[in-house]
Structures are given as C-alpha cells and as structure tokens.
C-alpha cells in the first residue's frame, strides 16, 4: 500500500513531535514585587540572577538547553504571589520557582510547593520558618534574618549604644526579625527602650516616632520595607531625633540608598553576602566582570544575592545529568555538599536547607555607598 508523500511527511513530523521536547529551554518561574514598596531591590535581585543566566546561556546552556526565567509582578501582595505561583507551576510548567520576595508572600506559596512537589530555590527572605523545620522543597541561599538582627544588636552594644529601640512591621517578617533582635538583647543582657509595631499596608509613624524620641533612643532597628524605613526615618528626623538608623538585608540595595537620599548617611544595613567591591572574593569579581561587560556601573549587595541564587540553581540543574524534572532537580540540590560558589561554601542535605550562614555589617557613606 502506498502513501502520498505529504502523508509520509506528516507521519514523520508526528513522530518527531513525540520524541523531541516542544521546548529546548529550561523554564524557571519567579513571582516578586516588581512594583510597590520593594520594587527597587527586586529589580536588582533579578538583574543579578540574569547576569549569570545570560552567561550560562551564551556558553551553550546546561546540557545544551537554555534557561528561561519567567518573572511575574505580585505587587508585593501575598495573595497575588500565590496566584502568580499557581500560574507558573500549573500553566507554565516551570521546573522550579525562584527568588521570591517577602516572608508572607513566600509562606503563601508553600502549600503549592507541597502539592506539586516543585522546588523553590533562593527565596529572598531570611525567615526562620523557611529553615526550621526543614521544608523538603525550599532551598535557601542566604543567612536567616534572626542571625542578622542578633548580630546587629550585639554590634550596637559593642560600640556603646545601650538605648536601642525596635520598630517593626506587624507581620510574620517583622516578628521573625524581632525574635533575632530579642536573642541579641538577651546575649548582651539588655532590653529595648521601646518596642513598637506598624501596619504593613498602611504604615503610620505619627505615634511611634514621638514614643521613640521620648525614650531617647540612641539607635532604632527598623524592620520593614524600604518605603517604611524611609518614612519612619523622615518622621524621626522631623522630631529632631539623631538616632542611628539600622535595618536588615532586605534593604541592601542601591535603590534603597537612593530612596533614603541625604537621610541615608550613617544608616547601618546588615549584609548576607561578601562586600560587592572586594575583588578578592572570586564570586564578586565574576559578577563584576559580567556586569561591566553589559555596561552596568558595578554590582550591589542585591545583585550579589541574585547572582549567587542563579549559581546555585544552575549547579543543581547540572547535577540532574540532563533529567530536567522537578523531582530530579530536588534530588540533585540535596547532593550539594561544600560547593564553592567562589569564596563562599554552600551545603544542602535532606536535613538542612539553610545553604549559607554568612553575615556582615555595612554603613551607608556620605557618597551613597555601602561601606564595610
């Protein structure tokens, strides 16, 4: 029996469509606040990640397949973050979620991870809830907020600042960071002179600022988004307070420095990655060289977090040996023991998904730079 040529070609095409993947790309999904109060740092985080992904793709990808990052804006709203994640997992069929931003926002997608057994790599939050107990699908690539806050309080005590105030956002992120600060106070045998909270969606410092001034605080640990820290600082300065402003690494971006403007000078910001101007750290030099090649004016701490996150994800993908499935990636990530990212050693196991524990202190200089 003879078949027309067109029929043979159609049959061949059908056979190819069955045996060859429709897409030659590894699809990774991100939901984060590209608009709203954390937009500046989210932009830098993602730029840092794309620096590394672009370099990997230019070199042929992973096992010959390119990495595609699909980024959706959740406007820093946990409900939108959950819906974005659902779309990425069920409609875009991403192999992993990546670089989410915000503690309540990441918590909102945890049920989805368990339901679809999809790994989340490098959530940009140091929330303890993502570390203990170990979530089998969450792989952290940064130290905890509690570790940062504890170190900040100990540092302030060491330099003679005994009257420390805490001003925190009233949500799971704020409570988590404050728990670390409490540990710091306990370690130095002190207590905050005042501890206050503000609403995340409608921050109002009209009562908190006068209370902090009345307590004669020497320093104020402000736990919140960049916008909140800026507004709280303005409220304090308007009342004549010269207290040192301290915040944690969720605000470690050049965008935050720009938002602070002249108020930024002297602000202390905890850091969870090596100094972005120290070329002695191989990972910093690698990122800086790639940034320079793209015409960027150096890298920020947020760029370094995104860059490091991308390196970890790519290393996990390489360890799947070409089996680009969620299950294979999750298993591969758990094999990453003492992996050198370039002067930083990262380890995962089935019983520990913390990844890195590096913490440091920085201060914003008069010329608008992080100094260590």
C-alpha positions as CSV (number, residue, x, y, z in Angstrom):
1,X,0.0,0.0,0.0
2,X,1.4,3.4,-1.0
3,X,1.1,6.6,1.0
4,X,1.2,10.1,-0.6
5,X,4.4,12.0,0.2
6,X,2.5,14.6,2.2
7,X,1.2,11.7,4.4
8,X,4.7,10.4,5.0
9,X,5.9,13.8,5.9
10,X,3.0,14.3,8.3
11,X,3.8,10.9,9.9
12,X,7.4,11.8,10.3
13,X,6.5,15.2,11.8
14,X,4.2,13.4,14.3
15,X,7.0,11.0,15.3
16,X,9.4,13.9,15.8
17,X,6.8,15.8,17.9
18,X,6.5,12.8,20.2
19,X,10.2,12.1,20.7
20,X,11.6,15.7,20.8
21,X,10.7,18.2,23.6
22,X,8.5,21.0,22.4
23,X,10.8,23.5,24.1
24,X,14.5,23.3,24.3
25,X,14.5,25.6,27.3
26,X,14.6,25.0,31.0
27,X,11.8,27.2,32.3
28,X,12.1,28.8,35.8
29,X,9.4,30.9,37.4
30,X,9.6,34.0,39.6
31,X,6.9,35.9,41.4
32,X,8.1,39.1,43.2
33,X,7.3,42.7,43.8
34,X,8.5,44.4,40.6
35,X,6.1,47.3,41.6
36,X,5.3,48.5,45.0
37,X,7.4,49.1,48.1
38,X,10.2,46.6,47.3
39,X,10.5,47.2,43.6
40,X,14.0,48.8,43.7
41,X,15.6,45.8,45.4
42,X,13.6,43.2,43.4
43,X,14.9,44.8,40.2
44,X,18.5,44.5,41.4
45,X,18.0,40.9,42.6
46,X,16.6,39.9,39.3
47,X,19.3,41.7,37.3
48,X,21.9,39.9,39.3
49,X,20.3,36.5,38.5
50,X,20.0,37.3,34.9
51,X,23.7,38.2,34.7
52,X,24.6,34.6,35.5
53,X,21.8,33.0,33.5
54,X,22.8,35.1,30.4
55,X,26.4,34.0,30.8
56,X,25.4,30.3,31.1
57,X,23.1,30.6,28.0
58,X,25.8,32.3,26.0
59,X,28.1,29.4,26.7
60,X,25.5,26.9,25.5
61,X,23.2,26.5,28.5
62,X,23.0,23.4,30.7
63,X,23.4,20.2,28.7
64,X,22.7,22.2,25.6
65,X,19.5,23.7,26.9
66,X,18.9,27.4,27.6
67,X,17.4,28.7,30.8
68,X,14.4,30.9,30.5
69,X,13.3,33.0,33.6
70,X,9.7,34.0,33.6
71,X,9.2,36.8,36.1
72,X,5.7,38.0,37.2
73,X,4.9,41.0,39.3
74,X,3.0,40.3,42.5
75,X,3.0,43.9,43.6
76,X,4.3,42.7,47.0
77,X,0.8,41.2,47.7
78,X,0.8,37.7,49.2
79,X,-2.5,36.8,47.5
80,X,-1.1,37.8,44.1
81,X,2.1,36.0,44.8
82,X,0.2,32.8,45.4
83,X,-1.9,33.2,42.2
84,X,1.3,34.0,40.2
85,X,3.0,30.9,41.6
86,X,0.0,28.8,40.7
87,X,0.1,30.0,37.1
88,X,3.8,29.4,36.8
89,X,3.5,25.9,38.2
90,X,0.3,24.7,36.5
91,X,0.3,26.7,33.3
92,X,3.9,27.4,32.5
93,X,5.1,24.1,33.9
94,X,8.2,25.6,35.4
95,X,10.9,23.2,36.7
96,X,11.3,25.4,39.8
97,X,10.2,28.6,41.5
98,X,13.0,31.1,42.1
99,X,13.9,34.2,44.0
100,X,10.5,35.1,45.6
101,X,10.5,38.2,47.8
102,X,8.9,38.6,51.2
103,X,8.1,36.4,54.1
104,X,4.2,36.4,54.0
105,X,4.5,36.1,50.2
106,X,6.7,33.0,50.3
107,X,4.6,31.5,53.0
108,X,1.6,31.9,50.8
109,X,3.1,29.6,48.1
110,X,4.3,26.8,50.4
111,X,1.1,24.7,50.0
112,X,1.6,24.8,46.2
113,X,5.1,23.5,46.5
114,X,4.0,20.5,48.5
115,X,1.0,19.8,46.2
116,X,3.1,19.8,43.0
117,X,6.4,18.8,44.5
118,X,8.1,21.8,42.9
119,X,11.4,23.2,44.4
120,X,11.7,26.8,45.4
121,X,15.3,28.0,45.1
122,X,16.7,31.0,46.9
123,X,13.6,32.8,48.3
124,X,14.8,36.4,49.1
125,X,13.9,36.3,52.7
126,X,15.7,35.0,55.8
127,X,12.6,33.9,57.6
128,X,13.3,31.2,60.1
129,X,10.0,29.4,59.1
130,X,11.7,28.5,55.8
131,X,14.7,27.0,57.6
132,X,13.2,25.1,60.6
133,X,11.6,22.7,60.3
134,X,13.2,21.8,57.0
135,X,10.8,22.2,54.1
136,X,11.8,19.5,51.5
137,X,11.0,21.9,48.7
138,X,12.6,25.1,49.9
139,X,16.3,25.7,49.3
140,X,17.7,28.8,51.0
141,X,20.7,30.7,49.7
142,X,21.2,33.2,52.4
143,X,21.5,33.5,56.2
144,X,18.5,34.0,58.4
145,X,17.1,37.4,59.4
146,X,17.3,36.3,63.0
147,X,21.1,35.8,62.7
148,X,21.3,39.3,61.1
149,X,19.2,41.0,63.8
150,X,21.1,39.3,66.6
151,X,24.4,40.4,65.2
152,X,23.1,44.0,64.7
153,X,22.1,44.3,68.4
154,X,25.4,42.8,69.6
155,X,27.3,45.3,67.3
156,X,25.3,48.3,68.6
157,X,26.0,47.2,72.2
158,X,29.7,46.7,71.4
159,X,30.0,50.3,70.2
160,X,28.3,51.7,73.3
161,X,24.8,52.2,72.1
162,X,22.7,50.9,75.0
163,X,19.4,52.6,74.3
164,X,18.1,50.7,71.3
165,X,14.5,50.9,70.0
166,X,12.7,48.4,67.9
167,X,10.2,49.5,65.2
168,X,8.8,46.5,63.3
169,X,6.2,45.8,60.7
170,X,3.3,43.9,62.2
171,X,3.5,40.7,60.1
172,X,5.4,37.4,60.1
173,X,8.6,39.0,58.7
174,X,8.6,41.6,61.4
175,X,8.0,39.1,64.1
176,X,10.8,36.9,62.8
177,X,13.4,39.6,62.7
178,X,12.4,40.9,66.1
179,X,12.9,37.4,67.5
180,X,16.5,37.6,66.4
181,X,16.9,41.0,68.0
182,X,15.5,39.6,71.2
183,X,18.2,37.0,71.2
184,X,20.7,39.7,70.7
185,X,19.4,41.7,73.7
186,X,19.4,38.6,75.8
187,X,23.0,37.9,74.8
188,X,24.2,41.3,75.9
189,X,22.0,41.4,79.0
190,X,19.9,44.4,77.8
191,X,16.3,45.2,76.7
192,X,15.0,47.6,74.0
193,X,14.0,51.0,75.4
194,X,10.8,50.7,73.4
195,X,9.4,48.1,71.0
196,X,6.6,49.2,68.6
197,X,4.8,47.8,65.5
198,X,3.2,49.4,62.4
199,X,0.8,48.2,59.8
200,X,2.3,46.8,56.6
201,X,-0.3,48.0,54.2
202,X,-0.8,51.5,55.8
203,X,2.3,52.4,57.8
204,X,1.7,55.4,60.1
205,X,4.5,56.7,62.3
206,X,2.7,59.6,63.9
207,X,2.6,57.9,67.2
208,X,5.7,55.6,67.0
209,X,8.2,58.4,66.2
210,X,7.3,60.6,69.2
211,X,7.5,57.5,71.5
212,X,11.0,56.7,70.2
213,X,12.1,60.3,70.7
214,X,10.6,60.3,74.2
215,X,12.6,57.1,75.0
216,X,15.8,59.0,74.0
217,X,16.8,56.1,71.8
218,X,20.4,56.2,70.5
219,X,19.6,53.8,67.7
220,X,16.5,52.4,66.1
221,X,16.3,49.0,64.4
222,X,13.6,49.5,61.7
223,X,12.2,46.2,60.4
224,X,10.2,46.8,57.2
225,X,10.3,47.5,53.5
226,X,12.5,50.3,52.0
227,X,9.5,52.7,51.8
228,X,8.7,52.1,55.5
229,X,12.3,52.7,56.6
230,X,12.4,55.9,54.6
231,X,9.1,57.2,56.0
232,X,10.0,56.2,59.6
233,X,13.4,57.9,59.3
234,X,11.8,61.1,58.0
235,X,9.3,61.1,60.9
236,X,12.1,60.7,63.4
237,X,14.3,63.3,61.9
238,X,11.4,65.8,61.7
239,X,11.2,65.5,65.5
240,X,14.9,66.1,66.0
241,X,16.0,62.6,66.6
242,X,19.6,61.9,65.7
243,X,19.3,58.2,66.5
244,X,21.3,55.8,64.3
245,X,19.0,54.0,61.8
246,X,19.6,50.3,61.5
247,X,17.9,47.9,59.1
248,X,18.5,44.4,57.7
249,X,19.5,43.0,54.3
250,X,16.1,43.1,52.7
251,X,17.1,46.8,52.1
252,X,20.6,46.1,50.9
253,X,20.2,47.7,47.5
254,X,21.3,50.8,45.7
255,X,17.6,51.5,45.2
256,X,17.2,51.8,49.0
257,X,20.1,54.2,49.2
258,X,18.6,56.4,46.5
259,X,15.2,56.4,48.3
260,X,16.9,57.4,51.6
261,X,18.7,60.2,49.9
262,X,20.6,62.6,52.3
263,X,18.9,60.7,55.2
264,X,20.9,57.6,54.3
265,X,24.3,58.7,55.5
266,X,25.2,56.7,58.6
267,X,22.5,54.1,58.3
268,X,23.6,50.6,59.2
269,X,22.5,47.8,57.0
270,X,23.3,44.1,57.7
271,X,24.6,42.1,54.8
272,X,24.5,38.4,53.9
273,X,27.0,38.3,51.0
274,X,30.6,39.4,50.6
275,X,31.5,43.0,50.1
276,X,30.5,43.8,46.5
277,X,33.6,45.9,45.9
278,X,36.1,43.3,47.2
279,X,37.6,41.8,44.1
280,X,39.5,39.3,46.3
281,X,36.3,37.3,46.5
282,X,36.1,35.2,43.3
283,X,32.2,35.4,43.1
284,X,32.3,39.2,43.4
285,X,34.9,39.5,40.6
286,X,32.9,37.1,38.4
287,X,29.7,39.1,38.9
288,X,31.5,42.5,38.5
289,X,33.2,41.4,35.3
290,X,29.9,40.3,33.7
291,X,28.2,43.5,34.9
292,X,31.0,45.6,33.3
293,X,30.7,43.7,30.1
294,X,27.0,44.7,30.0
295,X,27.7,48.3,30.7
296,X,26.5,48.2,34.3
297,X,28.0,50.5,36.9
298,X,29.2,47.7,39.2
299,X,27.1,45.5,41.4
300,X,25.1,46.0,44.6
301,X,24.5,43.6,47.5
302,X,21.1,42.8,46.0
303,X,22.8,42.0,42.7
304,X,25.1,39.6,44.5
305,X,22.2,37.8,46.2
306,X,20.5,37.3,42.8
307,X,23.8,36.2,41.2
308,X,24.5,33.7,43.9
309,X,21.0,32.3,43.7
310,X,21.4,31.8,40.0
311,X,24.7,29.9,40.5
312,X,23.1,27.6,43.0
313,X,20.2,26.8,40.7
314,X,22.5,26.2,37.7
315,X,24.6,23.9,39.8
316,X,21.5,21.9,40.7
317,X,20.5,21.7,37.1
318,X,23.9,20.4,36.1
319,X,23.6,17.7,38.7
320,X,20.4,16.3,37.2
321,X,22.5,14.9,34.3
322,X,20.0,16.2,31.7
323,X,16.9,14.9,33.6
324,X,15.2,18.3,33.8
325,X,12.3,17.4,36.0
326,X,11.2,18.8,39.4
327,X,11.9,15.6,41.1
328,X,15.4,15.3,39.6
329,X,16.2,18.9,40.5
330,X,15.1,18.5,44.1
331,X,17.2,15.3,44.5
332,X,20.2,17.0,42.8
333,X,20.0,20.0,45.1
334,X,20.2,17.7,48.1
335,X,23.5,16.4,46.9
336,X,25.2,19.8,47.0
337,X,27.8,19.4,49.8
338,X,30.5,22.0,50.3
339,X,30.0,23.6,46.9
340,X,32.4,26.5,46.3
341,X,30.4,29.4,44.8
342,X,33.5,31.5,44.5
343,X,34.8,32.1,48.0
344,X,31.5,31.1,49.7
345,X,30.8,27.5,50.6
346,X,27.2,26.2,50.3
347,X,25.8,22.9,51.5
348,X,22.4,21.3,51.3
349,X,21.2,17.9,52.6
350,X,17.8,16.3,53.2
351,X,18.1,17.6,56.8
352,X,19.5,21.1,56.2
353,X,18.4,23.6,53.6
354,X,20.0,26.7,55.1
355,X,22.7,26.9,52.4
356,X,24.8,29.9,53.7
357,X,25.3,31.5,57.1
358,X,27.4,34.5,56.1
359,X,26.6,37.8,57.9
360,X,28.3,41.1,58.0
361,X,27.7,44.8,58.8
362,X,27.8,47.8,56.5
363,X,27.2,51.5,56.7
364,X,26.0,54.0,54.1
365,X,28.7,56.5,53.4
366,X,28.2,60.2,52.6
367,X,28.7,59.5,48.9
368,X,25.9,57.0,48.9
369,X,27.8,53.7,49.0
370,X,27.7,50.7,51.3
371,X,31.0,50.6,53.3
372,X,32.2,47.8,55.5
